[in-house]
Amino acid sequence: MTGYATSTTRLRQRESERTPGFSSSGPIGDPPRPNEDQADIDAILTATQAREHRVFAGRLDRHRLGFGERAVVAALHVADGDFRDGDAIDAWAERIAADMIVAASA
């Protein structure tokens, strides 16, 4: 095997140990709206070989939005607020990190 091929193989092996987990935020309100997954994430997961995608609730501050964004929010009938769950986000991130450590040591 040439040096380039060996390096490429090693890089792919190292990268496979670091398959990412993706998260996104967006649903807001109680109950969260919109309640369906708006992102077509399947193609991204396949292309990156990511381990998973997780959607977390977001934060809404109308003062930071443009006209079109405010119109969408008005149509959803949701109130301003911070709907993020820090404990759930931290737990997910810790699990992904632990999985990556296990994969790297295998």
MINU-114500 format. One line per field, with one value per residue: z, y, x of N, C-alpha, C in turn; residue number from 1; residue in one letter. Coordinates in steps of 0.02 Angstrom, whole numbers, always signed. Layout:
% MINU-114500
n_Z: (Z; ...)
n_Y: (Y; ...)
n_X: (X; ...)
ca_Z: (Z; ...)
ca_Y: (Y; ...)
ca_X: (X; ...)
c_Z: (Z; ...)
c_Y: (Y; ...)
c_X: (X; ...)
zavo: (NUM; ...)
dotor: (A; ...)
% end
This chain:
% MINU-114500
n_Z: (+0; -39; +34; +36; +20; +137; +234; +204; +232; +370; +412; +377; +465; +589; +576; +570; +699; +755; +723; +703; +808; +770; +814; +824; +844; +876; +888; +980; +1124; +1222; +1202; +1105; +950; +778; +772; +693; +612; +531; +457; +325; +364; +336; +220; +257; +370; +310; +219; +305; +388; +515; +684; +741; +746; +841; +899; +987; +1097; +1070; +1086; +1092; +1043; +994; +965; +906; +781; +603; +489; +410; +484; +604; +559; +531; +660; +720; +652; +705; +833; +959; +1115; +1168; +1239; +1331; +1292; +1302; +1361; +1464; +1541; +1469; +1349; +1391; +1440; +1323; +1247; +1330; +1321; +1185; +1182; +1270; +1196; +1087; +1148; +1188; +1061; +1009; +1088; +1058)
n_Y: (-59; +112; +261; +364; +294; +218; +319; +376; +270; +257; +383; +373; +271; +333; +439; +366; +330; +443; +475; +591; +659; +741; +888; +989; +1138; +1208; +1181; +1267; +1329; +1268; +1151; +1096; +1181; +1197; +1032; +932; +859; +973; +979; +900; +782; +658; +640; +711; +640; +518; +555; +602; +497; +503; +467; +494; +603; +732; +827; +973; +1077; +1254; +1431; +1580; +1745; +1875; +2003; +1989; +1941; +1945; +2023; +1924; +1808; +1838; +1835; +1700; +1647; +1708; +1642; +1516; +1532; +1545; +1584; +1702; +1645; +1541; +1383; +1284; +1135; +1117; +1012; +896; +919; +922; +790; +715; +759; +713; +575; +551; +589; +492; +375; +398; +392; +259; +197; +242; +179; +48)
n_X: (+42; +27; +99; +6; -116; -115; -118; -242; -328; -305; -351; -488; -524; -503; -594; -712; -725; -767; -898; -1024; -1155; -1302; -1390; -1536; -1632; -1793; -1938; -2061; -2149; -2289; -2400; -2255; -2226; -2183; -2254; -2206; -2063; -1970; -1854; -1768; -1679; -1627; -1544; -1431; -1389; -1357; -1255; -1154; -1136; -1185; -1226; -1351; -1496; -1562; -1696; -1718; -1814; -1835; -1795; -1889; -1889; -1969; -1924; -1803; -1825; -1856; -1975; -2044; -2016; -2080; -2211; -2230; -2217; -2327; -2429; -2415; -2458; -2388; -2309; -2182; -2030; -1914; -1888; -1799; -1719; -1601; -1545; -1583; -1517; -1382; -1371; -1389; -1278; -1174; -1195; -1169; -1033; -979; -1007; -923; -798; -794; -799; -678; -586; -600)
ca_Z: (+0; -41; +93; +31; +33; +208; +271; +192; +270; +441; +423; +377; +526; +643; +567; +586; +772; +774; +689; +743; +820; +754; +849; +799; +889; +838; +916; +1036; +1153; +1261; +1173; +1054; +881; +745; +803; +648; +596; +471; +420; +291; +391; +315; +173; +294; +411; +266; +192; +357; +427; +584; +725; +754; +747; +895; +898; +1053; +1098; +1063; +1121; +1048; +1061; +933; +952; +867; +718; +547; +476; +388; +540; +651; +529; +542; +731; +734; +626; +750; +897; +1017; +1155; +1178; +1297; +1323; +1302; +1300; +1419; +1471; +1566; +1414; +1301; +1422; +1443; +1254; +1229; +1369; +1293; +1121; +1199; +1297; +1140; +1047; +1186; +1183; +993; +998; +1126; +1033)
ca_Y: (+0; +173; +303; +400; +248; +200; +378; +383; +217; +275; +439; +348; +233; +381; +475; +323; +330; +508; +490; +642; +661; +808; +912; +1052; +1165; +1240; +1181; +1313; +1331; +1211; +1099; +1122; +1190; +1146; +967; +884; +874; +1015; +969; +836; +767; +592; +645; +733; +583; +469; +582; +610; +436; +524; +416; +510; +673; +745; +894; +1001; +1138; +1314; +1493; +1629; +1815; +1908; +2064; +1970; +1912; +1987; +2027; +1858; +1761; +1855; +1812; +1627; +1637; +1727; +1589; +1458; +1550; +1527; +1640; +1708; +1610; +1495; +1316; +1236; +1092; +1110; +946; +847; +933; +899; +716; +691; +772; +668; +507; +550; +590; +427; +328; +410; +368; +185; +179; +257; +132; -20)
ca_X: (+0; +66; +92; -58; -171; -112; -142; -314; -361; -301; -395; -556; -536; -510; -656; -769; -730; -794; -961; -1058; -1226; -1326; -1449; -1563; -1683; -1845; -2005; -2069; -2215; -2312; -2357; -2208; -2249; -2223; -2246; -2176; -1994; -1968; -1791; -1758; -1614; -1604; -1488; -1372; -1367; -1325; -1193; -1104; -1136; -1198; -1258; -1421; -1517; -1608; -1726; -1731; -1854; -1794; -1811; -1921; -1887; -1993; -1886; -1743; -1847; -1875; -2047; -2069; -2011; -2134; -2274; -2234; -2229; -2396; -2472; -2410; -2491; -2346; -2285; -2110; -2004; -1857; -1916; -1744; -1710; -1529; -1527; -1590; -1463; -1320; -1372; -1379; -1208; -1131; -1202; -1132; -962; -962; -1007; -864; -741; -796; -781; -607; -545; -612)
c_Z: (+0; +22; +95; +49; +107; +250; +264; +231; +344; +457; +424; +440; +584; +637; +584; +661; +797; +739; +732; +759; +805; +796; +815; +849; +847; +868; +976; +1062; +1193; +1244; +1118; +985; +839; +775; +756; +633; +530; +428; +387; +307; +366; +269; +209; +337; +369; +242; +243; +399; +502; +621; +738; +746; +801; +891; +969; +1046; +1096; +1105; +1071; +1080; +999; +915; +909; +798; +666; +536; +457; +443; +591; +625; +539; +614; +749; +710; +670; +818; +957; +1051; +1156; +1239; +1280; +1342; +1302; +1366; +1425; +1495; +1511; +1363; +1328; +1423; +1374; +1234; +1266; +1342; +1228; +1136; +1226; +1243; +1098; +1082; +1181; +1113; +981; +1034; +1102; +982)
c_Y: (+62; +213; +340; +355; +228; +258; +387; +331; +234; +333; +417; +310; +281; +419; +432; +317; +393; +525; +537; +625; +732; +825; +975; +1075; +1198; +1238; +1228; +1310; +1268; +1199; +1129; +1125; +1214; +1078; +915; +906; +911; +1002; +901; +814; +701; +595; +666; +677; +531; +493; +586; +547; +452; +469; +430; +585; +681; +817; +914; +1064; +1199; +1372; +1541; +1698; +1855; +1970; +2050; +1943; +1965; +1983; +1958; +1807; +1775; +1832; +1737; +1612; +1654; +1672; +1527; +1470; +1526; +1590; +1642; +1668; +1566; +1426; +1262; +1198; +1076; +1041; +893; +857; +908; +823; +687; +700; +726; +597; +501; +549; +522; +374; +336; +385; +291; +164; +190; +207; +60; -41)
c_X: (+45; +56; +26; -116; -173; -139; -217; -353; -361; -349; -468; -572; -545; -576; -717; -778; -764; -859; -1002; -1130; -1248; -1386; -1473; -1616; -1737; -1913; -2008; -2140; -2230; -2385; -2312; -2240; -2192; -2207; -2218; -2104; -1991; -1907; -1790; -1687; -1586; -1544; -1425; -1345; -1330; -1258; -1137; -1094; -1145; -1236; -1332; -1433; -1569; -1633; -1741; -1775; -1808; -1817; -1841; -1918; -1906; -1954; -1824; -1761; -1862; -1950; -2075; -2068; -2067; -2201; -2284; -2250; -2301; -2444; -2471; -2442; -2451; -2320; -2209; -2090; -1945; -1882; -1862; -1739; -1635; -1507; -1531; -1534; -1397; -1316; -1359; -1306; -1160; -1135; -1164; -1056; -939; -960; -945; -801; -738; -774; -707; -562; -552; -561)
zavo: (1; 2; 3; 4; 5; 6; 7; 8; 9; 10; 11; 12; 13; 14; 15; 16; 17; 18; 19; 20; 21; 22; 23; 24; 25; 26; 27; 28; 29; 30; 31; 32; 33; 34; 35; 36; 37; 38; 39; 40; 41; 42; 43; 44; 45; 46; 47; 48; 49; 50; 51; 52; 53; 54; 55; 56; 57; 58; 59; 60; 61; 62; 63; 64; 65; 66; 67; 68; 69; 70; 71; 72; 73; 74; 75; 76; 77; 78; 79; 80; 81; 82; 83; 84; 85; 86; 87; 88; 89; 90; 91; 92; 93; 94; 95; 96; 97; 98; 99; 100; 101; 102; 103; 104; 105; 106)
dotor: (M; T; G; Y; A; T; S; T; T; R; L; R; Q; R; E; S; E; R; T; P; G; F; S; S; S; G; P; I; G; D; P; P; R; P; N; E; D; Q; A; D; I; D; A; I; L; T; A; T; Q; A; R; E; H; R; V; F; A; G; R; L; D; R; H; R; L; G; F; G; E; R; A; V; V; A; A; L; H; V; A; D; G; D; F; R; D; G; D; A; I; D; A; W; A; E; R; I; A; A; D; M; I; V; A; A; S; A)
% end
